[in-house]
Structures are given as C-alpha cells and as structure tokens.
Amino acid sequence: MMRIIHLYHPIEKGLTISKMRLGFGKENILNLIEDCYAYKDRYLTLAAEQNSAGFQHYNQAINILAEYKQVHLDSGFELESDFLEKINTLTKGLENEFICQQIETTREAYFADVDSLFKKFSASRHSLRNFEGKIKNEDLIKAIELAQNAPSACNRQPGRVHVVEKEILKHRVLEIQGGNRGFGSMADKVLIVTVETAGYRGLAERNGMFVDGGIYAMNLLYALHSFRIGACPLNWSSTPNKDILLRKTIPISDSHTVIMMIACGSPPEKFKLASSKRSSVDTVISYHS
C-alpha cells in the first residue's frame, strides 16, 4: 500500500500545478495501475470489510485516476488509446459517481482560519504548490522566532534555518533536491532546515537529531502558515553525493544535518491544493490495556 501512495501522490500534485503539462506521468500511472490490480486481487475483499487504511488509499488512487482522465477530456487532450483503456478498466463504474477533486480555493479562504482555534488552524494548513509574489522578510523572521517554541531533548534547541533568496542559488538548491518540478521555480524563498549535531552524545542518541529536527520543522510550517506564508515541505531523504552537492552550493556547517527544505512564497489569488486524503483515526490507534 505504501507503494500505491508513493505512486498516486505525484499525480494529485501534478493536477494542482497552475501550468499543468497535459499527458504527464504516464509511466508512473502505468505502475500505479499495475499495483492497484495486485492489491485488488490479494487484499481488497478483506480490506473493504475492515475499512482499513489500505482500502481507503486504494479508493483514493482509483478516484485520482478517474480525475486524471476527466481533466484531460475537459482539456481536449487525447490520451493514447491503450493507455486510456487501462485507466477506463480500473475506474469503471465511477463515471456517474463523485470523483475526487483537488481542492480549488482562494488566497482569502486558504488563510481564513489562521487565527482560529488549533483544530481549525491545523486543518487549514496544506502544502502549497502555487506561488506568486514575494513574502516580507520581517514576517519570515517572526515565523522562525515562533518556531523556536518547538520542544527538543534536553532543551538543546538544535534547529537552524538557512534562507536561500538569490535566484541562481535557489535554482541550484531546488535542482539538487529534485522533487519540486512544476512549482519550485515559483517560490520566493527556499528554507533549508538543519540541526546542530554537536549537542548529541553517544550511539543511543543517533536518531535524536531527526526527531528534534522533525518537530522543529513542523512547528516552522505551522508558524509560516500563521503569518500567511504559503509553504511546501520538500523531502531530503538524499544520497551522500546529493548532500555534498548541496554543501558545495550553500555553506552549511559540517556539524549540521539537513532535515528538509521548505519552498515558500505568497499564494496567487486562485489556486488548487492536493487533496492528500488522511487515514481515518481508527486505522492509526492501537489500545494496550
């Protein structure tokens, strides 16, 4: 199931891009279809009975494929017949039913709940992949100051933020990261979140920096949203070679470990957000009495 999620998420992201490249992701979609058939044959009946997270994500994948087809029909773009047939076979029966739509919204609606209680505020934050215009440096500084409230083991406060503004550096950093095609170039700034590792001691603390860094990064994402800065976390599960390339581009201390990047900027007046369906709470809780 994790492979299915890994395959369908780039498709729903692609459907939100303002300058979407019609016909995108064919190889990815063919792999997704193959995996969906495998899941359907082996697990679907039991998964449906249990309404498991796997069943929910399988349905999400099917809906996204149906939406992909509909978007291309509406755009007058003719998908290859054999490719379209594979999508049609898997999505049969959805023609007259609700098809998962990516979220269409406005700048005003996106930030409407930034001053609400946490339940509404948290639900209103989405990864933004459409940017337009610049953000104020004073707002960014305030957001980073707010992120300092993040807890850390022994109050080490290891979080660090490298702000990349210069266009040529920003382009190179995004190129090295490699997972921002179609939207990264629109971002006003790229933040590189790192942790200072000097305060961690011994083998037992080998993962502490990633725990503390992840908590800090999430706090920063919430802080950016609270100051009406659109943001998208960019994965940094990188190879050593990529890490070396990044450090040759940006002078990051050897004692810093990179946690992630965050593309940020101001959203346009109207844009789309990936639906990114969440698993139901009963699929993530285990009780031990």
Secondary structure as GFF3:
##gff-version 3
##sequence-region A 1 289
A	DSSP	alpha_helix	2	14	.	.	.	ID=ss1
A	DSSP	alpha_helix	26	42	.	.	.	ID=ss2
A	DSSP	alpha_helix	44	50	.	.	.	ID=ss3
A	DSSP	alpha_helix	53	74	.	.	.	ID=ss4
A	DSSP	alpha_helix	81	91	.	.	.	ID=ss5
A	DSSP	beta_strand	103	106	.	.	.	ID=ss6
A	DSSP	alpha_helix	107	110	.	.	.	ID=ss7
A	DSSP	alpha_helix	118	124	.	.	.	ID=ss8
A	DSSP	alpha_helix	137	147	.	.	.	ID=ss9
A	DSSP	three_ten_helix	153	155	.	.	.	ID=ss10
A	DSSP	beta_strand	159	164	.	.	.	ID=ss11
A	DSSP	alpha_helix	167	177	.	.	.	ID=ss12
A	DSSP	three_ten_helix	184	186	.	.	.	ID=ss13
A	DSSP	beta_strand	189	196	.	.	.	ID=ss14
A	DSSP	three_ten_helix	203	205	.	.	.	ID=ss15
A	DSSP	alpha_helix	208	226	.	.	.	ID=ss16
A	DSSP	beta_strand	230	235	.	.	.	ID=ss17
A	DSSP	alpha_helix	240	249	.	.	.	ID=ss18
A	DSSP	beta_strand	256	265	.	.	.	ID=ss19
A	DSSP	beta_strand	270	273	.	.	.	ID=ss20
A	DSSP	three_ten_helix	281	283	.	.	.	ID=ss21
###
